[in-house]
Amino acid sequence: MLGASRAGEQGRPHVQDKQDEHRIDLLARVARTPSTKPVDPSHPVSILSLAAASYGARPSEDATVPTGFDPLAVALFEAIVEGAYLVATADGVFDDAERKLFERVVLAACSGSVPPQHISALVSDLGDQLAEDGLDRRVAALARTATKREHAEEVLRIAALLAQASDDVSQVERDVLAKIAKECNLPPGAVDQALADVKKALGDVPRAG
């Protein structure tokens, strides 16, 4: 859970801010890094980054749809963020501090492609949908978007990254990951592999600066 490291740091805001900044930077850099061979080797970015670019460029309701706009990429971005959101809220506790931290991670992972207010609005929508539909229906909904194997793997990868953020994946977080993997028709062992991959990636990322 994103807020797990807050224990014991009360009264030390500067220390906590530094820890949060480092953690956000680390998570964002792993999220932006492709887990498999990139679509364009000369511009190696993750599926999340590509989808975020489309989401950030989506037109307003009254605007003309720009040439090359991909609505499927917009839906995929929402599915990827929703998978991470379902893990982040798995324990039933998602206070304002955790929400802000979650939004900062997503924002950093998008490298500025998506305005902060759009991320905040999306997270609000996800919360409303989860409250209305329940976990199982939301997992089924994101699976209907992530029908391609590589898209489903990216949804699971980013969700696993959020679960691994505190270095202590809870059983309830693992259960949500298992639901996502099952609904997306990923093979047995996909959750363990995703968790192992992101744990290794987090350890391999060099410190900024």
Summary of the structure (lengths in Angstrom):
residues: 209
radius of gyration: 16.4
end to end distance: 26.5
largest distance: 51.6
contacts: 618
relative contact order: 0.15
helix: 67%
strand: 0%
